[in-house]
């Protein structure tokens, strides 16, 4: 190890005609700069409890923006703002295959219990909303999981008294004739663009169909900063610990302007995995960071399902796209066709036919 470092040192000195003191000064400056970045970009989560709902604010986000976003958010000129009510905290959920069968049979009861929803939208009537949330769920061959998710998710968000609209983005057919050619990035990008055609949304939550929140204090509302807000921090398969810091998969809340700035998801990931890690690279390329609620609250329970095929090529593609400009792959290049769009009481169903991805990297 030391020999490699010494060889690198000699090449650097010879290339730029540097002395030992020059190189030492450079190393000291770089080290100080890294320490400063780690200090100021470190996420210090401030918790503000108001009627049993925790709103999580990144103090570092306030620092970079030069103002206290919390004050701006709480002092918004809204009379009688909507506040959460009757939150119960952790629910200790656990799903089996029998739960899927029951959800498939009793889904009509979920529709009957949510008659206050119209065209996939819920809006509290007795107070004034502060934001409109769009929830996009990518979907194909997961009907029992979708029904079970809606059964638990809808009443939870209603207790938080948030205006929200649910979009179920279903991929049409099988791309390239292969059963594993599911493209979550295209579904997210296409549903995002179609949603904006239907109205104004302050933020979007990109929500996997097989994850159910286990605590109703997880805020399903727009956050008072411009950073992506990763909500599914703790999962059972990870022993309720975040496996790595850059993870943004599962359930992710992004302000609408930020998602546009990131140019959305890549359209090049087919099968399972890769698109979330690529989005994480886009976040840091734009000098943003990732905020999260504490793992003691942000817990999600998986719904049993047959796992999709993992493509090793997606790992290679993440590394390849990291070096490329994301402005040439994403929202502005997504190719799709809307086969059908139907508004149900609980959600808006968008049937999307995917096209060949740009540059044909995925083939």
Secondary structure as UniProt FT lines:
FT   HELIX           2..16
FT   HELIX           20..41
FT   STRAND          45..50
FT   TURN            51..52
FT   STRAND          53..58
FT   HELIX           59..65
FT   HELIX           69..74
FT   TURN            79..80
FT   HELIX           97..105
FT   HELIX           107..113
FT   TURN            114..116
FT   TURN            119..120
FT   STRAND          121..122
FT   STRAND          132..139
FT   HELIX           143..159
FT   TURN            160..161
FT   STRAND          163..171
FT   HELIX           175..177
FT   TURN            179..180
FT   HELIX           184..198
FT   STRAND          203..207
FT   TURN            209..210
FT   STRAND          211..213
FT   TURN            216..217
FT   STRAND          228..230
FT   STRAND          234..235
FT   HELIX           236..238
FT   TURN            239..240
FT   TURN            245..246
FT   STRAND          251..255
FT   HELIX           256..261
FT   TURN            262..263
FT   HELIX           275..285
FT   TURN            286..287
FT   STRAND          290..292
FT   TURN            295..297
FT   STRAND          299..302
FT   HELIX           312..322
FT   HELIX           326..328
FT   TURN            331..333
FT   STRAND          336..343
FT   STRAND          348..354
FT   HELIX           358..360
FT   TURN            361..362
//
